[in-house]
Amino acid sequence: MKATKENVALKDTLKDMPQTQLDTRMAKAKPVKLGWSSEEVEHVTHALNDLLVNYSVHYQKLRNYHWNVKGSDFFDLHIEFEQQYMEAQQHIDDIAERVRIFSKTPISTMGEYLELSEIKETTSQLSSEIMVRELIADYTILLGYMFTVVEIAAAQHDSGTEEMVKVFINRIEKHHWMLSAFLAK
């Protein structure tokens, strides 16, 4: 192919154009913060970590109860506890990833969970009724932490965190109601 005047001009034009977004000045710049101050980030991530540690202990209790429930309620509760711990696992992952969005580190060790959580472990040798009562108490605690996260997020115009946790609240309130109805038999 013969180099024409037009081809040379086109090549000169193309060499100065970014080939990808990574070639632009904006893309090479330091990543942009999400818009919150360090203090605001600290408030929301602290509240998220408080929720995370409590949810993590609650999750393990659900697994414990799923594995160890006995008696005439076994079939109903075994399935229900499994569904709830699978949901809890997803919520925990969402919370931890939300903390990471703010470039902070989610609390992530069992030792920290047990030390910092208001929700406490129980033994495996509980009646099904006591297991359900424990979970209802956990849900009351979790809801308190969730309401705190929503309040802090709303005050900082953090709609991502607020929306995520409001979905959790809806589900937890339903679990609380259903387990309470189970005890009313």
C-alpha positions in Angstrom: 0.0 0.0 0.0 1.4 3.3 -1.1 1.6 6.0 1.6 -0.6 8.8 0.4 -0.9 12.2 1.9 -4.3 11.3 3.4 -2.9 8.1 5.0 0.0 9.9 6.6 -2.4 12.6 7.9 -4.7 9.9 9.3 -1.8 8.1 11.0 -0.6 11.4 12.6 -4.1 12.1 13.9 -4.6 8.5 15.3 -1.2 8.5 17.1 -2.3 11.4 19.3 -5.7 9.9 20.1 -6.2 7.6 23.1 -6.5 4.0 22.0 -8.4 3.0 25.1 -9.8 4.7 28.1 -6.6 3.7 29.9 -4.8 6.1 27.6 -6.7 9.1 28.8 -5.5 11.5 31.4 -8.6 10.8 33.6 -8.0 7.0 33.5 -4.4 7.5 34.5 -5.3 9.7 37.4 -5.6 8.4 41.0 -9.0 6.7 41.6 -11.7 9.1 42.7 -13.0 8.8 46.2 -16.7 8.1 46.6 -17.3 11.6 48.0 -17.4 11.0 51.7 -15.0 12.5 54.2 -12.7 10.2 56.2 -14.9 10.7 59.2 -18.0 9.8 57.3 -16.4 6.7 55.9 -15.3 5.7 59.4 -18.8 6.1 60.8 -20.5 4.0 58.1 -17.8 1.3 58.1 -17.7 1.1 61.8 -21.5 0.6 61.8 -21.2 -2.0 59.0 -18.5 -3.9 60.9 -20.7 -3.9 64.1 -23.4 -5.5 62.0 -21.0 -7.9 60.3 -19.6 -9.3 63.6 -23.1 -9.9 65.0 -24.4 -11.3 61.8 -21.4 -13.7 61.6 -22.0 -15.2 65.1 -25.7 -15.4 64.2 -24.8 -17.3 61.0 -22.8 -19.8 62.9 -25.6 -20.3 65.4 -28.0 -21.0 62.5 -25.6 -23.6 61.1 -25.2 -25.2 64.6 -29.0 -25.3 65.0 -29.5 -26.7 61.4 -27.1 -29.5 62.2 -28.3 -30.3 65.7 -32.0 -29.7 65.8 -34.0 -32.8 67.1 -37.5 -33.8 67.8 -40.8 -33.5 66.2 -39.9 -30.1 64.7 -36.8 -31.5 63.0 -38.0 -31.5 59.4 -39.5 -28.0 59.5 -36.7 -26.4 61.4 -33.9 -28.2 59.7 -35.0 -26.8 56.3 -35.9 -23.3 57.8 -32.5 -23.0 59.5 -30.7 -23.9 56.3 -32.6 -21.3 54.3 -31.9 -18.7 56.9 -28.1 -19.4 57.2 -27.8 -19.4 53.4 -29.4 -16.0 53.3 -27.3 -14.8 56.2 -24.1 -15.9 54.4 -25.1 -13.8 51.4 -25.9 -10.8 53.6 -22.5 -11.1 55.4 -20.7 -11.2 52.1 -22.6 -8.1 50.9 -21.8 -6.2 54.1 -18.1 -7.1 53.9 -17.9 -6.1 50.3 -19.6 -2.8 51.2 -16.9 -2.1 53.7 -14.3 -2.8 51.0 -16.1 -0.3 48.7 -15.0 2.3 51.2 -11.4 1.0 51.0 -11.6 -0.3 54.6 -11.1 -3.8 55.9 -14.0 -5.8 57.2 -13.6 -7.6 60.5 -13.1 -11.2 59.4 -11.8 -13.5 62.1 -13.8 -15.8 64.4 -11.9 -14.5 67.4 -12.9 -10.9 66.6 -16.4 -11.9 65.9 -16.8 -13.6 69.3 -15.0 -10.8 71.1 -17.0 -8.0 69.6 -20.4 -9.5 69.0 -23.4 -8.7 71.2 -24.9 -12.0 69.9 -23.3 -14.9 71.8 -22.7 -18.5 70.9 -24.8 -21.3 72.5 -24.3 -25.0 72.9 -25.5 -27.5 70.4 -27.7 -29.3 73.0 -30.7 -27.1 73.0 -34.4 -27.9 72.5 -35.9 -26.7 69.3 -38.0 -24.2 71.2 -34.9 -22.7 72.8 -33.1 -22.6 69.5 -36.0 -20.6 68.0 -36.1 -18.3 71.0 -32.4 -17.7 70.6 -32.8 -16.8 67.0 -35.7 -14.4 67.7 -33.4 -12.7 70.3 -30.7 -12.5 67.6 -33.0 -11.0 65.1 -34.0 -8.3 67.6 -30.3 -7.5 68.1 -29.5 -7.6 64.4 -32.4 -5.2 63.6 -31.0 -2.7 66.1 -27.7 -2.7 64.3 -29.4 -2.5 60.9 -31.5 0.5 62.0 -28.2 2.2 63.1 -26.5 1.5 59.8 -29.5 2.9 57.9 -29.6 6.0 60.1 -25.9 6.7 59.6 -26.0 5.9 55.9 -29.1 8.2 55.4 -27.4 11.1 57.3 -24.4 10.8 54.9 -26.5 10.4 51.8 -25.0 6.9 51.3 -27.9 5.4 49.4 -26.0 2.2 48.5 -25.6 1.2 52.1 -29.0 2.4 53.1 -30.8 0.5 50.3 -28.8 -2.7 50.9 -29.6 -2.8 54.6 -33.2 -1.9 54.2 -33.6 -5.1 52.1 -32.0 -7.0 55.0 -34.4 -5.4 57.5 -37.4 -6.6 55.5 -36.2 -10.2 55.4 -35.2 -10.2 59.1 -38.5 -8.8 60.2 -40.2 -11.6 58.3 -38.0 -14.2 59.9 -38.7 -12.7 63.3 -42.5 -12.8 62.7 -42.4 -16.4 61.3 -40.3 -17.8 64.2 -42.6 -16.0 66.7 -45.6 -17.5 65.0 -43.9 -20.9 65.2 -43.7 -20.6 69.0 -47.3 -19.6 69.3 -48.5 -23.1 68.4 
